[in-house]
């Protein structure tokens, strides 16, 4: 198992950490150099600018390799990553009969991501209360969930009743392709710039000024009329 290998690698001793008097030495090219004194093997590794690594401590005598310890650790980590990549765990998603459309679509998206990553997905629903008497409704919603994932999954275990719980197991399709999300781009309307009024020609401007009515002047007051009255004595 990977865990056991990791524990064993953590116990590997390097260079001066190797305490046994003699070791079986393998050089950087994979050639066996035979059993050597540990100090001589370490001196040989140092002369090549490399390290002496005890790769099989339980052998008799222990097996050591001459190599670059930094490169050796990198190769170990790379193998661990590859092992984790091929070891896919089963994911679980829980549904409920009264789940809203928004929550249902959110879990469909999660299941799709798990399947695209190569995981198997176990979807289960455990109705409670009055929903226990209506398992057919829960089964219908579970089937709807499965149908939404038909482009990325195959049914590994069909919907089954386990007590009052409904369970279905999906496995990733080999030709799985994610549904493209349509994106509708809204056209960008450039802002409308106000158009400045065009200046009138000089002649028209003058005519307009002459034709424009002048401000009304208040009427002039007429002087009061003097009426002469002739007296009788004249």
C-alpha positions in Angstrom: 0.0 0.0 0.0 1.0 3.6 -0.5 0.9 4.4 3.2 3.2 1.5 4.0 5.7 2.6 1.4 5.6 6.2 2.7 6.4 5.0 6.2 9.3 2.9 5.0 10.7 5.8 3.0 10.6 8.1 6.0 12.9 5.6 7.7 15.5 5.7 5.0 18.9 6.8 6.2 21.3 9.0 4.1 25.1 9.5 4.2 26.4 9.8 7.8 23.0 8.4 9.2 24.0 5.0 7.9 25.5 3.2 10.9 26.1 -0.3 9.7 29.7 -1.2 8.9 29.2 -2.7 5.5 26.6 -2.2 2.7 25.8 -3.5 -0.7 26.4 -0.6 -3.1 24.6 0.2 -6.3 26.0 3.1 -8.3 24.1 5.9 -10.1 23.8 3.8 -13.3 22.2 0.8 -11.5 25.4 -1.3 -11.5 26.2 -3.4 -8.5 29.5 -2.5 -7.0 29.4 -5.3 -4.4 29.8 -5.2 -0.6 31.9 -2.3 0.6 32.8 -0.7 3.9 30.2 2.0 4.6 32.9 4.7 4.9 34.4 3.8 1.6 30.9 3.8 -0.1 30.2 7.2 1.4 33.6 8.5 0.2 32.8 7.2 -3.3 29.4 8.9 -3.4 31.0 12.2 -2.2 33.6 12.1 -4.9 30.8 12.0 -7.5 28.9 14.9 -5.9 26.1 12.5 -4.9 24.6 10.9 -1.8 24.6 7.4 -0.3 21.0 6.4 0.4 20.0 3.2 2.3 17.1 1.9 0.1 16.8 -1.6 1.7 17.6 -1.4 5.4 16.3 -4.8 6.2 18.5 -6.7 3.7 21.7 -8.4 4.8 23.8 -6.5 4.2 21.6 -3.3 3.7 21.4 -2.1 0.2 22.6 1.5 -0.6 22.4 3.5 -3.8 24.5 6.3 -4.9 22.3 9.1 -6.3 21.1 12.6 -5.9 19.0 12.7 -2.7 17.0 15.8 -3.9 16.1 14.1 -7.1 15.3 10.9 -5.3 12.8 12.7 -3.0 11.2 14.4 -6.1 10.7 11.0 -7.7 9.1 9.7 -4.5 6.7 12.6 -4.3 5.8 12.2 -8.0 5.0 8.6 -7.5 2.8 9.4 -4.5 0.9 12.0 -6.6 0.3 9.5 -9.4 -0.9 6.9 -6.8 -3.4 9.3 -5.3 -4.6 10.3 -8.8 -5.5 6.7 -9.7 -7.0 6.1 -6.3 -10.5 7.6 -6.6 -12.8 7.7 -3.6 -16.5 7.6 -3.7 -18.3 10.9 -3.1 -21.7 11.2 -1.5 -24.5 13.6 -2.2 -27.6 13.8 0.0 -31.0 14.9 -1.4 -34.4 15.5 0.2 -37.9 15.2 -1.4 -38.8 18.9 -0.6 -35.5 20.2 -2.0 -36.0 23.4 -4.1 -35.1 23.6 -7.7 -32.1 25.9 -7.0 -30.6 23.5 -4.4 -31.2 20.6 -6.7 -29.3 22.2 -9.6 -26.5 23.1 -7.2 -26.0 19.5 -6.2 -26.2 18.4 -9.8 -23.3 20.7 -10.5 -21.3 19.2 -7.6 -22.0 15.7 -8.8 -21.0 16.6 -12.3 -17.6 17.9 -11.1 -17.0 14.8 -9.1 -17.7 12.6 -12.1 -15.6 14.6 -14.4 -12.7 14.1 -11.9 -13.2 10.4 -12.1 -15.0 9.7 -8.8 -17.9 7.5 -8.3 -20.9 9.2 -6.7 -23.4 7.8 -4.3 -26.7 9.7 -4.2 -29.1 9.0 -1.4 -32.3 10.3 -0.1 -33.8 9.7 3.3 -37.4 11.0 3.5 -38.7 11.9 7.0 -42.1 12.6 8.5 -45.0 12.5 6.1 -42.6 12.0 3.2 -42.0 8.4 4.3 -45.4 7.4 3.0 -44.6 9.0 -0.4 -41.3 7.3 -1.4 -42.5 7.3 -5.0 -42.1 11.1 -5.0 -38.6 10.8 -3.7 -37.8 8.2 -6.2 -39.1 10.4 -9.0 -36.9 13.3 -7.9 -33.9 11.0 -7.6 -34.5 9.7 -11.1 -34.7 13.3 -12.3 -31.3 13.9 -10.7 -29.8 10.9 -12.5 -31.2 12.0 -15.8 -29.5 15.4 -15.5 -26.1 13.6 -15.2 -26.6 11.1 -18.1 -23.9 13.0 -20.2 -21.2 12.3 -17.6 -22.3 9.2 -15.7 -23.6 5.7 -16.1 -25.7 4.0 -13.5 -23.6 1.5 -11.6 -26.3 0.6 -9.1 -29.9 1.5 -9.9 -32.2 3.1 -7.4 -32.8 0.8 -4.5 -34.7 1.0 -1.3 -32.6 0.5 1.8 -35.2 0.7 4.6 -36.7 4.1 4.2 -33.7 5.4 2.3 -33.3 5.6 -1.5 -29.8 5.0 -2.9 -28.3 5.1 -6.4 -24.6 4.9 -7.4 -23.2 6.6 -10.5 -19.9 5.9 -12.2 -18.1 8.3 -14.6 -18.5 7.7 -18.3 -15.3 7.1 -20.3 -16.5 9.6 -22.9 -17.8 12.1 -20.4 -18.0 15.7 -21.6 -19.3 18.6 -19.6 -22.3 20.4 -20.9 -21.2 23.7 -22.3 -22.8 26.6 -20.5 -24.3 29.0 -23.1 -23.1 32.5 -22.6 -25.1 35.2 -24.3 -23.1 38.4 -24.6 -25.1 41.5 -24.5 -24.3 44.0 -27.3 -22.5 47.0 -26.0 -24.2 50.2 -27.1 -21.9 53.2 -27.3 -23.0 56.2 -25.4 -24.8 58.8 -27.5 -22.8 62.0 -27.5 -24.9 65.3 -27.7 -24.5 67.0 -31.0 -23.8 70.8 -30.6 -26.0 73.1 -32.7 -24.5 74.3 -35.9 -23.9 78.1 -36.0 -26.1 80.1 -38.3 -24.6 82.0 -41.2 -23.8 85.6 -40.5 -26.3 87.0 -43.0 -29.1 84.9 -41.5 -28.1 85.9 -38.0 -28.3 89.6 -38.9 -31.7 89.1 -40.6 -32.9 87.3 -37.6 -31.8 90.1 -35.3 -33.5 92.8 -37.5 -36.6 90.8 -37.8 -36.9 90.2 -34.1 -39.5 92.5 -32.5 -38.1 95.1 -30.2 -39.2 95.4 -26.7 -42.6 97.2 -26.3 -42.2 100.8 -25.2 -44.6 102.3 -22.8 -47.0 104.8 -24.5 -46.2 108.4 -24.2 -48.4 110.4 -22.0 -50.3 113.3 -23.7 -50.0 116.7 -22.1 -53.2 117.8 -20.3 -55.4 120.0 -22.4 -56.0 123.5 -21.1 -59.5 124.9 -21.7 -59.9 128.5 -21.5 -63.2 129.9 -20.1 -64.2 133.4 -21.1 -65.7 135.5 -18.3 -68.9 137.6 -18.9 -67.2 140.9 -17.9 -64.9 140.9 -20.9 
